[in-house]
Amino acid sequence: MNDAGWLQTSHAGVLLNLHVQPGAKRSEIVGLHGSALKIRLAAPPVDGKANACLVNYLAEQLELPKSSISLVSGLSSRSKRVAVALLTAEQIRKRLLPD
């Protein structure tokens, strides 16, 4: 059901364990980083810009409204937990890490 722990099903939907690298040239999914999914973001880590970029990027990749994605923990950390509603863990895995 999960790939090295980065996807977890909970009562609130699906939780994603992410390792975020702000300040990249472009936003992209790099792959697995330990038990987290690594994402590079084309936003600086100031004034919440990287967090907003992360929510926008995930909404775009998952084809969901931004309101269905919420940052659960890690507001000022590279390690973040994000809750996603409306999709199953398998649907999220297929959209973020296609074979």
N, C-alpha and C positions, 0 to 999 in steps of 0.2 A: 504493500500500500504506500510506502514512502521510499524515497531514494536517499539513503544515508541520513534520514532524520530531518531533512529540510521541509518536508510536507507532513503536517499532522492534522488529523480531523479532530475538531472539538465541538462543543455545544454551540459555539458562536460561528461555526462555519469551518473553514480550513485555515490553519495557521502556517505561514511561511517563515522559515528561519533564513534570514538573508545576511550576507556580508556585502556592504555597500562601499564602493570606492568613488567618492565625489571628485569633481574636477577633471574628469576624463574628456577626451576630444569629442566623444559621442556616447550616447546611452546605448548599452548593449548588455546582454547576458553572456557572461564569460564561461560559466559551467559550475561544477561543484567545487566548494572550498571547505574541506572537512565535512562537517555535517550541515553546511549552509550553502545556499545558492548564491554565487557571487554575481553582482550586477555593478557595472560601471555606469556612472551618471554624468551627463554633461551639464553639471550645475555645481557651483561652489558650495562648500559646507558653511555658509553664513546665512543668518536670518531665516532659517527654515527653507531655504531655496532647494537644497538637496532633498529634503523630505517631500516637498511639493512635487519636485521632478520625479521622485520615486513613485508616488501615487499616480501621477499622470502617465508615466511610462508603463506601469503595471496595468492600468485601466486600458491603455491602448493595446498592449500585448494580449491581454485576456479578453478583449472586446466586451468590456463591462463599463457601466457608469462609474465615475470616481466615487460616488457615494457608497458603493459596495465594497470599497477597499479602505481599511483603516489601520493606522499605525498603532500597534498595541504597546510596544516598548522599544527603547533605543533612540529616543528623540535626538540625543546629542552623541550617539555612538555609531560606529560602523556596523556593529552587530544589531540587527533590527528584527522585530517580529511583527508581521503584518497579517491581519485577518482579512479573508476574502469570503464574501457571501455569494450565493447564487450559482456556484460551480462546485463540482466534486473534486477531490484530490486528484483523481485520474485525469479529469478534464484540464485541470491546471497544469499538471505535469506534461501533458501532450502539447499544450499551447506554449509553455515556456521552454521545454526541452524536447522538441520533436526528434524522433529517431533519425 
